[in-house]
Amino acid sequence: EYGKQWYQRRVRGFVSVAFDTFMYLTVPIPARGGTLEDCIREFVRAEEIEWRCERCRVVVLARKDISVWRLPRILVVILKRFSYDGMWRDKISSMVRFPVDNFAARGGPGEWVSNEREDREYRLFGVTNHTGTLEGGHYIGCARNPVSGDWFTYDDHVIRPMRASQTQKKEAYLLFYTSFSAREDKEILLS
């Protein structure tokens, strides 16, 4: 099951709406760091873009709005740790704090989820960290055991237990969330 996001472009009183499915959200990291919610709000922030009007075929300035319409059962978030400016590349190492349990995604006016009927609670079940630089780096995984709830870190062939609080690192790159309810947890465990 994928999520759906929709784009709304407004120009000269004309509104163009398009729905796209997504498998993951790639969200920018504010310069000062912050929370996952800050990153998502930056992702959906309205922006002025150059856009070719579908009616008159003229390139115009338009306002682009993005929001999530339908939430997936599994939500993968990519934190944009790598920036490109012409020929210059850089790794962004700002800390992003993210919820381990009870990440609420609520739909409604002013929310990043625009569909009022969408309402999910998510639980983190995995993190991929990127250590090193753009020229040479290493990926280390962390995952929660779905039965016991215990966390483990996976660094090549070395597997170690860890605390959930140790998932909060400035190297976090990929976040894996699953929505939960008693019914869904039972379905996951039985499948």
Phi and psi restraints in degrees (value plus and minus 20) as a CYANA .aco file:
   2 TYR   PHI    -123.7   -83.7
   2 TYR   PSI     143.0   183.0
   3 GLY   PHI    -109.6   -69.6
   3 GLY   PSI     150.3   190.3
   4 LYS   PHI    -145.6  -105.6
   4 LYS   PSI     113.5   153.5
   5 GLN   PHI    -140.7  -100.7
   5 GLN   PSI     133.3   173.3
   6 TRP   PHI    -148.4  -108.4
   6 TRP   PSI     125.4   165.4
   7 TYR   PHI    -131.4   -91.4
   7 TYR   PSI     116.5   156.5
   8 GLN   PHI    -146.0  -106.0
   8 GLN   PSI     104.7   144.7
   9 ARG   PHI    -134.6   -94.6
   9 ARG   PSI     110.8   150.8
  10 ARG   PHI    -138.2   -98.2
  10 ARG   PSI     106.6   146.6
  11 VAL   PHI    -171.8  -131.8
  11 VAL   PSI     109.6   149.6
  12 ARG   PHI      28.9    68.9
  12 ARG   PSI      20.4    60.4
  13 GLY   PHI      60.6   100.6
  13 GLY   PSI     -25.8    14.2
  14 PHE   PHI    -115.4   -75.4
  14 PHE   PSI     115.1   155.1
  15 VAL   PHI    -138.0   -98.0
  15 VAL   PSI     107.1   147.1
  16 SER   PHI    -133.3   -93.3
  16 SER   PSI     107.9   147.9
  17 VAL   PHI    -140.8  -100.8
  17 VAL   PSI     114.1   154.1
  18 ALA   PHI    -156.1  -116.1
  18 ALA   PSI     117.2   157.2
  19 PHE   PHI    -122.2   -82.2
  19 PHE   PSI     116.6   156.6
  20 ASP   PHI    -148.6  -108.6
  20 ASP   PSI     122.7   162.7
  21 THR   PHI    -106.0   -66.0
  21 THR   PSI     134.4   174.4
  22 PHE   PHI    -159.1  -119.1
  22 PHE   PSI     129.9   169.9
  23 MET   PHI    -121.6   -81.6
  23 MET   PSI     -41.4    -1.4
  24 TYR   PHI    -175.5  -135.5
  24 TYR   PSI     138.0   178.0
  25 LEU   PHI    -124.5   -84.5
  25 LEU   PSI     107.3   147.3
  26 THR   PHI    -124.4   -84.4
  26 THR   PSI      88.1   128.1
  27 VAL   PHI    -132.4   -92.4
  27 VAL   PSI     120.7   160.7
  28 PRO   PHI     -93.5   -53.5
  28 PRO   PSI     136.4   176.4
  29 ILE   PHI    -126.3   -86.3
  29 ILE   PSI     102.6   142.6
  30 PRO   PHI     -78.4   -38.4
  30 PRO   PSI     128.7   168.7
  31 ALA   PHI     -73.5   -33.5
  31 ALA   PSI     -57.2   -17.2
  32 ARG   PHI    -106.5   -66.5
  32 ARG   PSI     -19.1    20.9
  33 GLY   PHI      61.0   101.0
  33 GLY   PSI    -172.4  -132.4
  34 GLY   PHI     118.7   158.7
  34 GLY   PSI    -162.7  -122.7
  35 THR   PHI    -131.8   -91.8
  35 THR   PSI     146.3   186.3
  36 LEU   PHI     -79.0   -39.0
  36 LEU   PSI     -59.1   -19.1
  37 GLU   PHI     -80.0   -40.0
  37 GLU   PSI     -59.9   -19.9
  38 ASP   PHI     -80.0   -40.0
  38 ASP   PSI     -63.5   -23.5
  39 CYS   PHI     -83.8   -43.8
  39 CYS   PSI     -63.5   -23.5
  40 ILE   PHI     -86.5   -46.5
  40 ILE   PSI     -60.7   -20.7
  41 ARG   PHI     -83.1   -43.1
  41 ARG   PSI     -56.2   -16.2
  42 GLU   PHI     -85.8   -45.8
  42 GLU   PSI     -58.3   -18.3
  43 PHE   PHI     -81.7   -41.7
  43 PHE   PSI     -61.2   -21.2
  44 VAL   PHI    -113.1   -73.1
  44 VAL   PSI     -19.4    20.6
  45 ARG   PHI     -81.2   -41.2
  45 ARG   PSI     114.5   154.5
  46 ALA   PHI     -82.4   -42.4
  46 ALA   PSI     125.4   165.4
  47 GLU   PHI    -162.3  -122.3
  47 GLU   PSI     134.9   174.9
  48 GLU   PHI    -108.6   -68.6
  48 GLU   PSI     109.5   149.5
  49 ILE   PHI    -154.5  -114.5
  49 ILE   PSI     139.3   179.3
  50 GLU   PHI    -104.7   -64.7
  50 GLU   PSI     113.7   153.7
  51 TRP   PHI    -166.3  -126.3
  51 TRP   PSI     120.7   160.7
  52 ARG   PHI    -105.3   -65.3
  52 ARG   PSI      96.5   136.5
  53 CYS   PHI     -83.1   -43.1
  53 CYS   PSI     109.5   149.5
  54 GLU   PHI     -89.8   -49.8
  54 GLU   PSI     -43.7    -3.7
  55 ARG   PHI    -103.0   -63.0
  55 ARG   PSI     -70.8   -30.8
  56 CYS   PHI    -125.9   -85.9
  56 CYS   PSI     -24.4    15.6
  57 ARG   PHI      43.6    83.6
  57 ARG   PSI       0.1    40.1
  58 VAL   PHI    -119.1   -79.1
  58 VAL   PSI     120.1   160.1
  59 VAL   PHI     -97.6   -57.6
  59 VAL   PSI     105.0   145.0
  60 VAL   PHI    -153.7  -113.7
  60 VAL   PSI     145.0   185.0
  61 LEU   PHI    -100.7   -60.7
  61 LEU   PSI     112.0   152.0
  62 ALA   PHI    -154.0  -114.0
  62 ALA   PSI     140.5   180.5
  63 ARG   PHI    -120.7   -80.7
  63 ARG   PSI     108.1   148.1
  64 LYS   PHI    -131.4   -91.4
  64 LYS   PSI     103.3   143.3
  65 ASP   PHI    -133.3   -93.3
  65 ASP   PSI     117.4   157.4
  66 ILE   PHI    -146.5  -106.5
  66 ILE   PSI     118.7   158.7
  67 SER   PHI    -170.0  -130.0
  67 SER   PSI     144.5   184.5
  68 VAL   PHI    -112.7   -72.7
  68 VAL   PSI     109.8   149.8
  69 TRP   PHI    -116.4   -76.4
  69 TRP   PSI     -62.7   -22.7
  70 ARG   PHI    -150.6  -110.6
  70 ARG   PSI     109.0   149.0
  71 LEU   PHI    -109.2   -69.2
  71 LEU   PSI     118.1   158.1
  72 PRO   PHI    -101.0   -61.0
  72 PRO   PSI     141.7   181.7
  73 ARG   PHI     -89.4   -49.4
  73 ARG   PSI     -60.0   -20.0
  74 ILE   PHI    -128.3   -88.3
  74 ILE   PSI     101.3   141.3
  75 LEU   PHI    -131.3   -91.3
  75 LEU   PSI     100.0   140.0
  76 VAL   PHI    -128.6   -88.6
  76 VAL   PSI     107.0   147.0
  77 VAL   PHI    -136.9   -96.9
  77 VAL   PSI     106.4   146.4
  78 ILE   PHI    -122.4   -82.4
  78 ILE   PSI     101.1   141.1
  79 LEU   PHI    -105.7   -65.7
  79 LEU   PSI     101.3   141.3
  80 LYS   PHI     -90.8   -50.8
  80 LYS   PSI      68.7   108.7
  81 ARG   PHI    -105.2   -65.2
  81 ARG   PSI     -30.1     9.9
  82 PHE   PHI    -138.9   -98.9
  82 PHE   PSI     109.0   149.0
  83 SER   PHI    -136.9   -96.9
  83 SER   PSI     128.7   168.7
  84 TYR   PHI    -151.1  -111.1
  84 TYR   PSI     108.3   148.3
  85 ASP   PHI    -155.2  -115.2
  85 ASP   PSI      73.6   113.6
  86 GLY   PHI      45.2    85.2
  86 GLY   PSI    -142.7  -102.7
  87 MET   PHI    -109.4   -69.4
  87 MET   PSI     -22.4    17.6
  88 TRP   PHI    -113.7   -73.7
  88 TRP   PSI     115.4   155.4
  89 ARG   PHI    -146.2  -106.2
  89 ARG   PSI     128.9   168.9
  90 ASP   PHI    -171.4  -131.4
  90 ASP   PSI     133.6   173.6
  91 LYS   PHI    -122.3   -82.3
  91 LYS   PSI     113.1   153.1
  92 ILE   PHI    -113.2   -73.2
  92 ILE   PSI      98.7   138.7
  93 SER   PHI    -131.5   -91.5
  93 SER   PSI       1.0    41.0
  94 SER   PHI     -86.5   -46.5
  94 SER   PSI     124.2   164.2
  95 MET   PHI     -94.3   -54.3
  95 MET   PSI     112.7   152.7
  96 VAL   PHI    -140.6  -100.6
  96 VAL   PSI      98.2   138.2
  97 ARG   PHI    -107.0   -67.0
  97 ARG   PSI     116.4   156.4
  98 PHE   PHI    -158.0  -118.0
  98 PHE   PSI     128.4   168.4
  99 PRO   PHI     -91.9   -51.9
  99 PRO   PSI     121.7   161.7
 100 VAL   PHI    -110.6   -70.6
 100 VAL   PSI     -62.1   -22.1
 101 ASP   PHI    -144.1  -104.1
 101 ASP   PSI     133.8   173.8
 102 ASN   PHI      37.9    77.9
 102 ASN   PSI      30.9    70.9
 103 PHE   PHI    -105.2   -65.2
 103 PHE   PSI      86.0   126.0
 104 ALA   PHI    -110.5   -70.5
 104 ALA   PSI     108.0   148.0
 105 ALA   PHI    -135.8   -95.8
 105 ALA   PSI      88.2   128.2
 106 ARG   PHI    -132.3   -92.3
 106 ARG   PSI     120.0   160.0
 107 GLY   PHI    -115.0   -75.0
 107 GLY   PSI     127.1   167.1
 108 GLY   PHI     131.6   171.6
 108 GLY   PSI     155.4   195.4
 109 PRO   PHI     -77.7   -37.7
 109 PRO   PSI     112.9   152.9
 110 GLY   PHI      60.7   100.7
 110 GLY   PSI     -20.5    19.5
 111 GLU   PHI    -118.6   -78.6
 111 GLU   PSI     140.8   180.8
 112 TRP   PHI     -93.8   -53.8
 112 TRP   PSI     -35.2     4.8
 113 VAL   PHI    -123.7   -83.7
 113 VAL   PSI      94.7   134.7
 114 SER   PHI    -106.6   -66.6
 114 SER   PSI     -41.2    -1.2
 115 ASN   PHI     -99.4   -59.4
 115 ASN   PSI      94.7   134.7
 116 GLU   PHI     -82.8   -42.8
 116 GLU   PSI     -40.6    -0.6
 117 ARG   PHI    -104.5   -64.5
 117 ARG   PSI     -29.1    10.9
 118 GLU   PHI    -107.6   -67.6
 118 GLU   PSI     109.3   149.3
 119 ASP   PHI    -179.6  -139.6
 119 ASP   PSI      85.7   125.7
 120 ARG   PHI    -154.0  -114.0
 120 ARG   PSI     128.2   168.2
 121 GLU   PHI    -126.8   -86.8
 121 GLU   PSI     115.3   155.3
 122 TYR   PHI    -137.8   -97.8
 122 TYR   PSI     132.0   172.0
 123 ARG   PHI    -146.1  -106.1
 123 ARG   PSI     111.7   151.7
 124 LEU   PHI     -88.7   -48.7
 124 LEU   PSI     112.2   152.2
 125 PHE   PHI    -144.4  -104.4
 125 PHE   PSI     -24.5    15.5
 126 GLY   PHI    -185.4  -145.4
 126 GLY   PSI     131.1   171.1
 127 VAL   PHI    -159.6  -119.6
 127 VAL   PSI     117.5   157.5
 128 THR   PHI    -132.2   -92.2
 128 THR   PSI     105.9   145.9
 129 ASN   PHI    -123.1   -83.1
 129 ASN   PSI     125.1   165.1
 130 HIS   PHI    -135.9   -95.9
 130 HIS   PSI      97.0   137.0
 131 THR   PHI    -125.5   -85.5
 131 THR   PSI     136.6   176.6
 132 GLY   PHI      78.3   118.3
 132 GLY   PSI    -175.6  -135.6
 133 THR   PHI    -138.2   -98.2
 133 THR   PSI    -195.6  -155.6
 134 LEU   PHI     -88.4   -48.4
 134 LEU   PSI     -53.2   -13.2
 135 GLU   PHI     -97.3   -57.3
 135 GLU   PSI     -47.1    -7.1
 136 GLY   PHI    -180.1  -140.1
 136 GLY   PSI     103.6   143.6
 137 GLY   PHI    -167.8  -127.8
 137 GLY   PSI    -198.8  -158.8
 138 HIS   PHI    -165.4  -125.4
 138 HIS   PSI     120.8   160.8
 139 TYR   PHI    -125.5   -85.5
 139 TYR   PSI     114.2   154.2
 140 ILE   PHI    -146.8  -106.8
 140 ILE   PSI     109.9   149.9
 141 GLY   PHI    -120.9   -80.9
 141 GLY   PSI     130.2   170.2
 142 CYS   PHI    -151.3  -111.3
 142 CYS   PSI     117.9   157.9
 143 ALA   PHI    -167.3  -127.3
 143 ALA   PSI     130.3   170.3
 144 ARG   PHI    -117.1   -77.1
 144 ARG   PSI     112.7   152.7
 145 ASN   PHI     -89.5   -49.5
 145 ASN   PSI     104.8   144.8
 146 PRO   PHI     -89.1   -49.1
 146 PRO   PSI     -39.7     0.3
 147 VAL   PHI    -110.9   -70.9
 147 VAL   PSI     -72.6   -32.6
 148 SER   PHI    -107.2   -67.2
 148 SER   PSI     -44.1    -4.1
 149 GLY   PHI      62.5   102.5
 149 GLY   PSI     -19.9    20.1
 150 ASP   PHI     -93.6   -53.6
 150 ASP   PSI     128.9   168.9
 151 TRP   PHI    -121.8   -81.8
 151 TRP   PSI     126.2   166.2
 152 PHE   PHI    -157.0  -117.0
 152 PHE   PSI     128.7   168.7
 153 THR   PHI    -128.0   -88.0
 153 THR   PSI     119.4   159.4
 154 TYR   PHI    -140.3  -100.3
 154 TYR   PSI      86.9   126.9
 155 ASP   PHI    -141.6  -101.6
 155 ASP   PSI      74.8   114.8
 156 ASP   PHI      35.4    75.4
 156 ASP   PSI    -138.3   -98.3
 157 HIS   PHI    -111.8   -71.8
 157 HIS   PSI     -19.4    20.6
 158 VAL   PHI    -118.3   -78.3
 158 VAL   PSI     104.4   144.4
 159 ILE   PHI    -139.8   -99.8
 159 ILE   PSI     106.8   146.8
 160 ARG   PHI    -153.3  -113.3
 160 ARG   PSI     126.6   166.6
 161 PRO   PHI     -89.9   -49.9
 161 PRO   PSI     133.8   173.8
 162 MET   PHI    -168.9  -128.9
 162 MET   PSI     147.0   187.0
 163 ARG   PHI    -110.7   -70.7
 163 ARG   PSI     132.2   172.2
 164 ALA   PHI     -78.3   -38.3
 164 ALA   PSI     -54.6   -14.6
 165 SER   PHI     -84.6   -44.6
 165 SER   PSI     -42.2    -2.2
 166 GLN   PHI     -95.7   -55.7
 166 GLN   PSI     -25.7    14.3
 167 THR   PHI     -92.6   -52.6
 167 THR   PSI     -40.9    -0.9
 168 GLN   PHI     -99.5   -59.5
 168 GLN   PSI      72.9   112.9
 169 LYS   PHI    -153.1  -113.1
 169 LYS   PSI     132.4   172.4
 170 LYS   PHI     -93.0   -53.0
 170 LYS   PSI     -27.5    12.5
 171 GLU   PHI    -109.6   -69.6
 171 GLU   PSI     -22.0    18.0
 172 ALA   PHI     -76.0   -36.0
 172 ALA   PSI     110.8   150.8
 173 TYR   PHI    -144.1  -104.1
 173 TYR   PSI     -65.2   -25.2
 174 LEU   PHI    -141.3  -101.3
 174 LEU   PSI     114.1   154.1
 175 LEU   PHI    -139.3   -99.3
 175 LEU   PSI     112.1   152.1
 176 PHE   PHI    -137.1   -97.1
 176 PHE   PSI      98.0   138.0
 177 TYR   PHI    -138.5   -98.5
 177 TYR   PSI     127.3   167.3
 178 THR   PHI    -143.9  -103.9
 178 THR   PSI     119.7   159.7
 179 SER   PHI     -95.7   -55.7
 179 SER   PSI     134.5   174.5
 180 PHE   PHI    -159.7  -119.7
 180 PHE   PSI     130.2   170.2
 181 SER   PHI    -182.3  -142.3
 181 SER   PSI     145.7   185.7
 182 ALA   PHI     -79.1   -39.1
 182 ALA   PSI     -61.5   -21.5
 183 ARG   PHI     -85.3   -45.3
 183 ARG   PSI     -66.8   -26.8
 184 GLU   PHI     -85.9   -45.9
 184 GLU   PSI     -60.3   -20.3
 185 ASP   PHI     -79.6   -39.6
 185 ASP   PSI     -61.1   -21.1
 186 LYS   PHI     -85.0   -45.0
 186 LYS   PSI     -62.2   -22.2
 187 GLU   PHI     -82.1   -42.1
 187 GLU   PSI     -62.6   -22.6
 188 ILE   PHI     -83.5   -43.5
 188 ILE   PSI     -65.9   -25.9
 189 LEU   PHI     -87.0   -47.0
 189 LEU   PSI     -51.1   -11.1
 190 LEU   PHI    -105.9   -65.9
 190 LEU   PSI     -33.8     6.2
